Amino acid sequence: METAVGGIGEVIGIITLIVLVIVFRALRAAIIPLVTALVGVAFGILGLLSLTHFVEMDSTALILALMLGLAVGVDYALFIVSRHQSQVRDGMDPEESAALAVGTAGSAVLFAGATVIIALAALSVVRIPFLSIMGLGAAGTVVFSVLLALTLLPAVLGLMGRNIAYSQVPVLRRSAERSLRRQRSGAPTAGARWASLMHRRRWTVLLLGVVGLGALAVPAADLRLGLTVPSTNQEAVRAQDMIDDAFGPGYSGTLTVLVQGDTPKATESAAKQVAAQATELDDVASVTPAVLSKSGDTVVLNVLPSSAPDSVETEQLLTDLRAERDGVENSTGAQIDVTGTTAVNLDVAAKLTDALPVYCLVVMGLAVLLLTLVFRSLAVPLKSAVGFLLSLSASLGVLVAVLQSGWFSSLLGTQASPTVISFLPILLVGILFGLAMDYEVFLVSRMREEYSRGKSPEQAMVDGFGHASKVVTAAAVIMVCVFGSFVFADMQVTKGMGLALAVGVLFDAFVVRMALVPAAMSVLKHAAWWLPRFLHRVLPHVDVEGEKLTHQQSAPADLEHRKEALSGRR
């Protein structure tokens, strides 16, 4: 596993560095987000390892923390460094620019990180220990990433001085200078041209986007959760096949029945009734003889299903066994429990299946509330929630198609299984929610800023998208590369996590945020920013992008310009 993760880390580093060099057009600026992300991940992993003395933690929790810490660490630093570099190129003092970048882009990073942390920490509400550890461990790594982005990063930017603006590499320097000249000449950026296209074809984009994501979501109707993970060890697979051929597929899915009574006679009577009823149930291959404890008040017997542990038939058999025990308990006074590894796995999967829609509703409700505070609008939060639901549904559809139905298994190295590992969907909801809100805030806040300056809704959307799309696109590409690299790991659980998160970010960033959001904003026009008057009075003003700070920063310069103009007239 260490070799696999090491190889993946090299791939992630190379791809991320290439993307950052393209964005910043400066090698030194590109290295900074990578370094701060690695420092944040190191702190997070060390913190988790120190907790292994107190709680049991498997490698999956560490891999999730590594995966998410790298992705958000690079992204959060990218947003701040991008703002800082732009300001320095415009002539601002580097130390002053670093402070302003943290006060503006850093505020959005703090909000985005808080949403990810809240969503991950909320996994503990499900009250499944291993899932709580995974959620809290990943949340802790995100905390370190946010803290370093707001403390270490501005210190590094201040020390870099004006070297952050341009590269010493001639090709990169010329490219940066050309880009700056185009920007100052007022030529539309690639993002602005794309937004204009989305505006002109808004109804077509909305129709194709919704229908396309809806079609990808169709396989999600067959989603079944379980804890059985296909093995990648060929020797283990062959041995399991031999056991299934010799003893039946249910041999590895034994259901253990524990009978406890007040007296040996009552216990034995109850055990005989349970064995007789179990034999008559569907999908039962055999029932082993009862084993009586020395005290005589406890009996254990095993029920062997005819089907595999993760099959629908075994799940139904567990339900039937528990339904039949009620009558025996009433007639004998004994306590009867159905347990064992298979029963525990099915119980956990059932609990997560029941918790998934509730958790999803809570997360979406939180999204609507937070975005209403940020944008002081009703339409924008509702649009964002619908977009999140579309990308989530499509991601679950792809997950089912690949992991359950076996699509592209030879390409991705995955193995088809009757179930999807039970914690993947709920993890996907929590992480994708935080990242979706991240992209939504950075995109739509720039649109709102342009609209507040008096521009028409259409022009505000185009200009705001043009300013923010480059950084958001780069952040999403890095996320997809980081998560997607783990699809080629050896462990099936790691493959599943990497696939779910990579596909989720791909759909949410490039379909929902880059296409559906500008199209929807063009359709909504002024209605996008409507808020009832009573909510205007009640809701606090949350300045996520640091607009007040920006205005305060520009006020002295404006005053100086006015003084110079007045003295010139005299």
N, C-alpha and C positions, 0 to 999 in steps of 0.2 A: 504494500500500500504506500509506503514511504517513497519508493521509486516512482510509482504512478503519479502521486501528488507532486513530486519534484519535477517530473516531466511536464505535467500540466502547468505548474508554476512558471516554467521557462516559456511555454507557449503564451501564457497570459501576459507575461512581462513584455515579450517582443511585440505582440499585437497592440497592447495598450500604449507602448512607447511610440509606435508608428502612428496611431490615431492622435496622440497628444502632439507629436511633432507637426502633423498636418494642421491641427487646430491652432497651435501657438506660433508655428513657423520659427521656433527657437528651441534648440536642444536643451538649454539650461532650464527654461520654463517648463518643458515637457517632463523633465526628470523630477521636479519638485512634487507633483501630485503622487507619483509612484513611491517616492521615499516616505512621504507623510502617511500614505496608505499602509505601507509595510510596517512602519513604526506602530500605527494604530492596531494592526492585526497582531503584531508581536505582543503588545500590552494585553490585548484581549485574550489571546491564546494562553499566555502565562497566567492570567487571572483565572481562566477556566481550569488549567492544570493544577493550580494551587487549591482549587475546590474539590479535586478528586479525593483528597484526604477525608472529606466530610460527606460527599454524596457520590453515588455511583454514576459514572458518565461513560458512554461508549464513544467510539470514533465518529459516529454520525453527527453528534453535537459539535465536535471540534471542526469537522469538515464544513458544516453549515456556517459556523462562525467565521472560518477562513474565507469561504466563498463570499459571504455577504460583507464581511469587513473589507476585503479587497475592492469589491464593487463600489460600495458607498464611499469608502475612503478616497478613492480616485475621483469619483464624481463630485463629492463635496469640495475637494481641493480644486477641481477643474473650474467650478462656478466662480470661486473667489479669485483664483489666479487669472482667469479670463477677464474679469472686471478690472483687476489691478493693472494688468498689462495694457489694456485699452486706455486707461486713465494716464498711465505713464507715457504712452505714445502720444497722447494729446498734450503733454507738457507738464503734468502735475508732479509735484515733489513726491519721490518714492515712498517716504515715510508717511506723508499725509495721505497718499493714495492707498497704502496698505490699510490704514485706519478706516478710510471711507469704504473700501471694498468689504471689510469685515462688517461695517455698520449697515451696508446695503445687501450685497449678496450673502454675507454671513448671517443676516437675520433670516433670509429665506432658507439657508442651510440648517439653521437651528430649528425652524418650523418643520422642515422636511424630515430631519433626524428625529424630532419628537414624535411625528406621526408613525415612523417606522418602529421606534422604541415602544410606543403605546400598543401598536398592533401586535408586536411580538410578545410583549409582556402579558397581553390579554390572553395568550394561549394557556396561561396557567389557570384561567377560569374553567377550562374543560376538566381540570382536576385529574389529569393522567400524568403521573410523575415524569416519565421520560420525555413527554411533549413539553411539560413545563420547563424542564432543564434545557431542552433545545431552544425554546423561545427565549428564556431569560439569558442563556449563554450568548445567543446571537445578539440580543438587545444590548448586553454589556459591551460587546465588541463595537456596536454602532455608537454607543456612548463615548468610547475612547476615540473613535473616528471623528465625531462631532467636536469633542474637546480639543483635539489636536488641530482640527481645521480652524478653530477660533483662537487658539493660543500659539502653538508652535509655528503654524503656517504664516501668520502675519509677521512674526519675528524673522523668519527666513526671508520673506519678501522684502522687509526693511533692509536686511543685510545685503541682499542682492543689488539694491540700488537701481540705477538705470540699465544695468545689464539684462534685466528681465524683458526689456522692450524689444530688442533685436538680437539676432544670432550673429556670431562671428563667421558662420558658414556662409559663403557668398550667395549660394543658391537660395537658401532660406531667407537671407536678409533682403535680397531683391524681390522675392515673392511677398514678403511682409510689406515692403515699401509700395509695391504695386497695389496690394490690397488696400492699404491706407489711402493712396491717391484716389482709387475708385470710390472709397467711402466718402472722402471729403468732396468729391466732385458731384455727389448726390446720385450716382448711378445706383439702380436697384440691385440689391444683393440677390443671391440665388434663393435665399429663403423668402424674400419679398416676391420674387417672380413665381415661386411655388404657391405662395398664399394667394396671389392674384388669380392663378389658375384654379385653385380650390374655390375662390369666390365666383368665378365665371361658371364653373361646372358644379355648383354646390349641391343641387338636387341629385345629379348623377352620382356624385361622390358619396352622398349620404345613402342613396339606395344601394349602390354596389358595396359600400362598407358594411352596412347592416346585414344585407343578404349574405355577403361572403363570410362574415364572422358567425352569423347564424347557422350557415351550412357547416362550418367547421365545428360548431357546438353540438351537432346532432349526435355523434357517438357518445357524448357525455351522459345521455339518457341510460346507457348501459353500465354506468360507473358502479363498480362493486369494490368495497374496501376490505382489506385483510392485512395480516402481518406476515404472510408467507412470501419469502423473497427467493426467486429462482437462483440456484447456485451457478457460479461461473467456473467452479472446479470440476473438470471433466471426470476425474476419478470419483468424486462424490455423486455426480449425476449418474454415472454408470451403476454405482452401488445402490442408489435409490431406485433406479429402474429395475434392478435385479430383485430388490425387496418387493416392489409393487407387483412384479410378474409372479413371484413365488407365493406371497401372502395376501396380495390384493392392495389397491391404492389406499385403503382405509387403515392399513396396519400402522402407518405413521401418524394417524389422527385419532388415536384412542381417546375416548371420553371416560373419565374416571368418576364413578359414583361412590360417594361417601355416605354411609348410613350410621347414625348414632342414636342409640336408644337408652332408656333408663335401666332396662334389664337385658340380660343376654337373650332371653326368650323373645322379647319385643323386637330386639335388633335383628335376630335371625329371621323372624317372621316378616319384617319389613323388607329385608334383603331378598328373600324368596319372591315376594310380590313384585319388587322392582325388576328382578331378573326375568320373571315370567312376562311382565308387561313389555320390557325392552325387547325380548325375543320376537314379539308380535308386531313391533313397529317396522315401518318401511325403512329400507336402506341399512339394515343391521346385518352384518356378516356373522357375528358371533358374540356371545356374552361369556366372559371367563368365569370360572367358579369363584364364589365369594371367599375372601380371606378374612378370618376372624382374628381380632386382636387378642392379646393375652388376657386383658381385663374382661373381654366378652361383650363390651358395650359399643364396639366400633367394628364395622364391616366395610371392606373395600372390594368393589368389583369393577371390571373394565368392559366397556361396550365398544366393539370394533365396528366402525361404519364400513359399508361397501364402497363408498366413494372417497375421493381425496379430501384432505383436511380443509381445503379452501373452496370446496364445491358448495353449490346451493343445497344439494341433498344433505350434506353433513350439517349445514347451518339449520336446516329444517328439523333434522334429527335431534339436535340439541334443544330446540324449542319444544319438540314433542316429549322428550324425556322430562323436561321441567314441568310440562303441563300434566303429565301422568303422575308425578310424585305427590301432587297435592292430595289426591284421594288416599294414597298410602299413608301419608303423614297424619291425616285426620283419623284413619281407622286404627293406627298402631301407636300414635303419639311420638314416633321417631322423627328425627331431623334428617332430611335427605338433601345433599348438595351434589351438583354435577360440576366437575372441575377438570383440571388437567390443562396442559399447554394449549391444546386445540380450543377448548372452551374459553380459556382466558383470551386467546387471540380473537376469537369471534366476538366475545363481549366487548373488547376494546374497539374493534372495528365498528360494532353496532353503536357504541357510545359516540364515536367520532362521526359516524353517519348522521346521528340525531343532532349532534352539536354543530355540524357544518352550516346548515341554513341559518341557525340562530346567530352563530358567529358572523356569518356573512352579512346579515341584517344589521347587527351591531356596528360592524366596520363601516358599512355604507351609511348608516345613520350618523356615525362620527364624521365621515367625510362631508356629508351635507352640512352639518353644524359648523365644522372648522372652515369650510370654504365660504359659507355665508358670512362668517366673521371677517374673513380675509378680504373678500371681494364686495361685501355689502350688496349682494344680489341673490335672487332666488333661482333664476334660470341657469346661471353658471354652475352652482353646486348640483342641481338636478341633472344637468347635462353630463357633468363629470361622473356622477354616480351611475348613470345609464351606460356611459362609455366604459367604466370599470367593469360593470356587469357583463358587457359584450366581450371584452378582452378576456375576462375570467372564464366565461362559458366556452369560448373558442379554445382557450388553453387546456381546459379540462377535456374537451373533445379530442384534441391532439394527444393528450396524455393517455386516454382510454384507447385510441386507435393504435398507438405505438406499444404501450405496455400490456394491454389486454388482448388486442387483436393481432399484434405482431407486425404491424406495418413497418417497413424499413428496418426490420430487425437485423438483417445481414449488414446493412450499411452502418448502423449505430452500435451494433454489438449487443443489443438487448435480447431478452428472451420473453416470449409471450407467457402470460400468467393469467389465471382466472380472475385475479384481483389486482388492484393498485395498492401499493403500500399505504396503509391507512392514514398516516400523518401527512402525506404529500399534499392533498387538496387543501387542508386547513392551513398548512404552512404557506402554500401558494397564495391563499387569500390574504394572509397577514402581510407577507412581504410585498406582494404586488400592489396591495392597497397603498402602502407607504411610498413606493416608487412612483405609482400613478399620481399621487398627490404632489410629489416632488416635481414631476414634469408639468403638471397642470399649473402649479403656482408660478414656475419660471416662465411659462409661455403666456398665460392669461394675464399675469400681473403687468407684463409689458404692454399688452393690449389695453388694459385699464388705464395705465399711465398715459398712453397716447390719447385715449378717449377723454381723459380728464383735462387735457390741454386744448380741447375744443374741436378735435378732428371728428369727421363723420365716423360712424361705426365701421364702415367698410374700410376706410383708410387707416383707422386705428388698428384694425385687425391685421392688415397687410404690413404696416410699419412695425407693430409690436412683434409679430411673428418673424419678420425679417431680422430684428435685433436679437431675438432669443433662440431661434431655431438652430443656429449653428452649434451652440454650446449644448443644447438639449440633445441634438442628433449625436454629437460626439459622446456625450454621457451614455446614451442608450446603446450605441455601438460597443462601448467598453463593457457595459453591463452584459450584453448578449454574448460577447466574447468570453468574459470571465465565467459566466454561468455555463455557456455552451461547451467550454473546454472540459468541464467535468462530465460531460456525456461520454467521453472516451476513457473514463476511469475504469478500474477493474470491478469495483463493487457495484452491484445492481442498485443498491439504495442511493449511492452517489450519482449514478447515471440518471435515476429517476428525478432526483432533486435538481440536477443540472438541466435536464430537459424541460421540466416544468417551469423553472424560473426563466430560462432563456427564451422559451416560446412565449411566456407571459409578457416579458418585457418587449419582445419583438412586436407582438400584436398591440400592446397598449401604447408603446412609444410611436411606432411607425404607421399604424393604421388609425388608432383612435386619436392620439394627440397631434400627429402630423397631417392627418387628412380630415377626419371627422370633426375635430375641434374647430379649425378655421371655416369649414363648410357650415357647421352649425351656427357659429358666430355670425356668419354672413346672412343666414336665414333669420336669426333672432333680431339683428340690428339693435335699435335702442332698447328693446325689451330685455336684452341680455343683462342690462345694468339696472333694471327696475327693482325697487325694494319698497314695500309699504312704509308709509310715513311713521307709523308707530314703531316699526323695527328700526328705522333710522334713529329714533330717539333712544331706544332701549339698548341697542347693540353697541358695545365698545368699539373704538376704532383701532384695528390691528394693522400696524404699519410694517408689513412683512418685508417689503422691498426697500425700506428706509427712505421713502420719498421725502419726509420732513428733513432728514439729514442732508439729502441732496439739495433741497431748496436752500437750507441754511448755508451749505457750502458755496452755492452759486450766488447768494445774496451779496456778499462783500465784493465779489468781482463785478456784479452788475452795478453796484453803487460806485465803484471806482470808475467804471466806464462812463457813467452819467457825469461824474465830476470832471473827467477829462473833456467830455463833450461840452460841458458848460464853460469851462475855462477857455476852450477853443473859441467859443462864440464871443467871449469878452475880448 
